[in-house]
Amino acid sequence: MSDSSTDLAEKAAGLDAADELAKQRELFALTVSDHAADAAGVVYLDGNSLGALPRHVPERMADVITREWGELRIRSWTESGWWTAPERIGDRIAPLVGAAPGQIVVGDSTSVNVFKALVAAVRMAGDDRDEIVVDATTFPTDGYIAESAARLTGRRLVPVAPAELPTALGPRTAAALVNHVDYRTGRLHDLPALTTAVHEAGALAVWDLCHSAGALPVGLDAHGVDLAVGCTYKYLNGGPGAPAYLYVAERHQDRFDSPLPGWNSHADPFAMASGFTAADGAVRGRVGTPDILSMLALEAALDVWDGVSVEAVRAKSLALTDFFLECVEAYVPDGRVTSLTPRAHAERGSQVALSCEGAPAVMEALIARGVVGDLRRPDVLRFGFTPLYVGFADTERAARVLAEVLTEAHG
């Protein structure tokens, strides 16, 4: 091991020893992969795509399946609290995104919730506003949904880069849909300032929190966000396909007109009335029967947040990504990678995106050696840092293995 490797490995050990969140790692199932060449096991840096499994979730799900479903059956809708799960779990997510209780409902996918939020925002904005502004760098599905929402409501879609959003807003703007963190580069957009700009134009702000919730403070209530959506299978560790959530600010709930009114959002769902009367509160965001198995797996997974502050998570996230960039600079030969992720803390989410030649083969080699990140074609390596279970030794090792792979590839 070179002097720089020794120094950085020692620095990592010191940082891990001082880490107040280090004990949270024990709550997750982080095992050695049969495919990892390195006996040290897996460094999992793909929590920005799929969070790791909390150890206690399988036991909870065994009880849900064998007792609640297998024995109580239909009685579990009331006796086990299945019916109220979307709001109950929403209230558990609320502190992680800076929302008071009663404003978040869990259910459906992120895509479905984006559609509900955006169409409802346009309806609340009024008929005289005929433009929907959308983040031009957004995750593709958000763009597809925004285009469909524009067609459905007879509005014009205006794609703009988030930095240009304030100049694109005006008296014709009904709503703006923006990602809090860019999925490709990890750039953190200025939610407070952009929300203010949207409001000054008289429009509503809809935020996608998929890459920020559980990684950094969001402050939905404090910053006056109107509507927000997010997934739960990334930094919230809810499991593959876990239900998403919809935030409707309390001040808008009596006007929230969902384009998907279902029997679950009816004021009296079991009356089976032919006409729709919307329920009060965040329940208006529900549609049909919730996916109870995935819902309750998510509820159990959220236990790992007990006693954890989002501020502590953010501090560690920044320390991890700073340290990773430091190690990459020390280990990787000059010119082999370029960071797409901003250096400034105020502009960085919880991932580092590196551009490099031959990225698909590089990521394949990294995974074979037990460093799991992911790829965005054609040339982006993404490394997500989940502070609840990623440590500084993991971070140093990932950079060191990346350097080895790149050196071998280029000679």
N, C-alpha and C positions, 0 to 999 in steps of 0.2 A: 504494500500500500504506500502510495506517495505521501510526501509531507502534507500536501493540501488535503488529501483524502483523510489522513489521520486527524488533522486539525478540525475538519468539518464533521467527522464522525464523533469526535470528542465534544464538539459544540452541540451536536444533535443530542448526545447523551445528557448533557447539562440542561438543555431545553426540555427534554422529556421529564427529567427529574423534577423540574420546577412547574410542570404543566398541571394546572388545577383541574383540567378535564380528563386527565389520563385514566382515571378510574372508570370513566364511562366506557372505555374500550372493552372492558370485561363483560359488558352487557350484550355484546354482539357475537354472532357466530362467525368468527374469522379463522378459517382452517387452512391447512396446507393443501395445495392443489396437487392432484395426481399428475398433472401435466407440467408442473413447475420444475425446471431443472435445478433450481436453487433450493437446497434443503431448508433455507430460512423461511420458506413459505411465500405467501402472496402479499404483495403490496397493492392494495385495492384502491385505485384512484379513479374509479368510474362511478362514484356515488352521485355524480351530477347526471347520471343516466338511470341508475338503479341503486338505491341505498341497500346496505347490508342488512341481513336478517337479525333482528333482536332475538336473543336466545330464548326468551320466555314465550314468544309468540306461538310456536308449535303446540305447547301444552295448553295454552288458552284456546287455540283452534280445535284441539282434540275435544275439549269440553263443550265448545259450541256445537260441534258436529254430533258427538255421541249423546250428550245430555239435552242441550237446548233444542236441537233439531231431532235427534233420535228418540228422546223420551218425551219431552214436553210438546214437541211438534208445534201445532198452530198456537198453543198457549204462549209460546215464547214471544209472540208479537207484543203481548202485554206484560207477562210475568218476567221475561228476560230483557225487556226494554228495547226490543227490536224497532218498534214503531218510531220511537223518539231518537234513535241513534243519529240520524243526519244532523239534527240540531245539537245534540249532546256532544258529538265529536267536533262539530263546528266550534263550539265554545271552548274546546280544548286546544284547537288550532289558533283561536283568536289571539291569545297572548303572544304567540310566536310571530304574528304579523302586526301587532300593535292595534288590536281591535277590541272594543268592549264586547261583552256577551250579547247574544241575540242578533248578530249581524252576519253570521256565516252559516251556511248550510252545506253539508257534504253529500255528494252524489253525482252520478253521470261522469263523463270524461271532461278533460280540459276543453276539448273542441266544442262539445255541446254547451258548456258553460260560457265560453267565449261568444257563441251565437246568442245565447239567452241575454247575456250582459250587453252586447253591442246593439242588438235590435231594441232592447228595452231602453237603452240610453238614447237612441235616435227618437224613439217614441216620446220620451220625456222632454227632449230638446224642442220639439214642436215642428210643425209643418213648414215653417219659413226657413229652416236650416237644411240645406240640401247636400252637404258634403260630410263624408267620413274620412278623417285623416288616420292613416295607418303607418306604423313603423315599417319603413321599406326594408330594414334588415331583419325583420321578424322571423321567427320560426315559421316554415312554410305553411303549416296548417292554419295559423292565425291569419295569414294573408288570404288563404283560400276562403276561410269563413268570412272575413271582412268583405271580400268581393261578393260572396253570395248574399250577405246581409245588405250590401249596397243595392244589389239588383232587386232583392225582395222589397226593400223600403223605398225604391225609386230615388236613391241618392247617388252621388258621384263619389268614387273612391279616389283619394289623394294620397299616394304613397310618398313619404318623405323620410330622410334620415332623422333620427331623434334630435341631433344637434340643430337641425333646421326647422324643427317643429314650431317654435314660437313665430317664425316668419310666415308659416303656412296657415296659421290659424286666423280666423276672421269671423265676421257676422254670419257667414254661411255655414260655419262649422257646427255640426251637431254633436259629434263625439270624436275622441281620439283614442286609439288603441295602441298601447306602447308596451314593450317588454322591459321589465326592470333590469334584467341582465341579458346581454346578448349571448345566445346559446353557442355561438361559434367562437367568439373572441374572449368572452368573459368580461366584457366592458360593462360597468355599472352605470346606468343612466340616472340622471338627477331627478328622482321622483318628486321631491318637494317643489323644485323650481318649475318643472314641466307641468305639474298639476296646477300650480298657480297660473301659469301662462294659459292653460286650457280654460280655467275659470274666468280669467280676465277677458277671454274672447266670448264668454257666455255659453261655453260648451261643457260637456261632461267628460271626465277622465276615466278610462277603463285601463287597468294595469294587469299584465300577465306576470305573475310572481313565480313561475315554475322554477327558475334558476336562482331565486333569492330567498324564498321562505325556508327557514331552518338554517340559513347560512349567515344571515345578517339582519339587523333591525330594518323593518319596513315602515312602520308608523302610519298605517292606513288612516286611523282616526285623527292623529295629530296633524297630518298633512292634508286633510280634507278630501281624500280620494273618494270618488263616487261609487265605483264598482271595481271589483278585482276578481281574478280567477287564479287558480294554481293547481298543480298536481301534487300528489302526496307520496309518490314512489321514489323521489330523489332524496333530498336532504331530510325529509320527514320519515323515510324508511318504511313506508306503508306496504311495500310489496309490489310485484309486477301487476300492472293494471289496476292498482288501488284507486278508489274513487277520488275524483277531484273535488274542489270546493268553489263556492261562489260567495263573494262578499257584497252585500248591498247595504250601503250606509243607512243608518236608521232614518235620517231625514228624507230619504227617497223611498222608503219601503211602502208607504201608502200609495205611491204613484208607479211602483214597479210593475210594468205590464209585460209579463213574460210571453214570448212568441210560442212557447211550448207549455200551455196550461194543461196540466195533467190532474188526474184524480187525487194525487198526493198533495197537490197545492190548492185543493178546494177547501173552502171554509168548513165544509161538513162532508168529508170524503165518503163516509159510509151511507150518506143519504142517497147516493147514486142518482143525483138530480140530473136532468137533461141539460140544464143551463149551468154555466160556470160562474161561481162566485169566489173570488180570490180570498185565500186565508190572510190573516194578519201577519206582519213581520217577515222574517227571513224564510219562513215556510213557503212563501210565494215562489222561491227558487227551486222547489222540488218539482218533479214531473211524475214519474211512475214509480213502481215498486223498487225500493233500493236493493242493491246487491249486498245482502246481509253478510255473507261470508267474508268478502273483501272488506266490507265496512268494519267488521269487528276485528279483523286482523290489523287494520289500521289503528283502531282504538287501542288495542293492546300495545302496538309498536310505539305509540306516543308516550308510553310510560317511561321511556328512556330520557324524556325531557323533564321529568320530575326533579325539581331543585336546580335546574340548569338555566342560566340567564342567556338570552340571545346576545347580550353585550359581550359576555365571556367567549361565546362561540365566535363572534366577529373578531375579537382581539386575536384569538388563536388562528383563525382563518388567514388573517393578514400576515401573522408571523410565519405560518406554514408556507404561504405563497412567496413571501419575501425570501425565505430560506431556500426554497426550491430554485428560485431564480438565481440566488447567490451560488448554489451548488452547480447549476447548469453552466453559469459563466466560468466557474473554476474548472469544471471537468470536460465540457464539450469543446472540441477544437473550434477556433474562430471560423465563422462563416457557415457552419453546418446547420444552425437553426436560427430562426428569427422569432422573437416573442411578439405575438399579436395582442397580448394582454397589457393594459396600461400599467405603468409603474406607480402612478399616483393612487394612494389608498382610496381616495374619494371616487375613483373611476374603476375600481376593481371589484369583481364579484368574488367567488370562491373557487375559481379554476384558473389554470394557466394554459393558454393555447400557443403552441409552437408550430411555426411553418417550417417544413424541411423537404428536401428532395427525397423522393421515394418513400413518402410517408406511409403508404399501406404496408410495405414490406418491413419498415421500421417498427410499426405497431405490432405486427405479427411476431417479430422477433422479441419485442419487449414482453408480450404476453407469454411466449414460450419460456421466458426466463423468470416469470413470476411477477412482472410489473404490469398491472392491468390498467390501461387507460382506454381511450377510444379514438376513433378516426372520423374526421369530416373531410370527405373528398373535395379537392384532389390532394391537398398537401398539409392538412392541419391535424396535429396530434393534440388531443385534449386530455388534461389531467385535472380531475376534480378533487378538491381537498375537503373532506367531511370531518370537521374538527372533533366530533364525538368519538371517532375511532381511528383516525389517521394520526400518526405520531411523527416526530422530527427524524427519528432513525429511518422510518419508512421513506420519508422525503429525501434524505441523503442517499439512500440506496437506489431510489428510482432515478435520480439524476446520474448516479454513477453507472448504473446499468445502461441508461440511455447513451452515455458517452461511449461505453464499450461497444454497443451495437453500431453506433455511427462510425466509430473508428474502424471496426471490422468491415463495414459496408464500403467505406471509401479508401481504406488502406492507410 
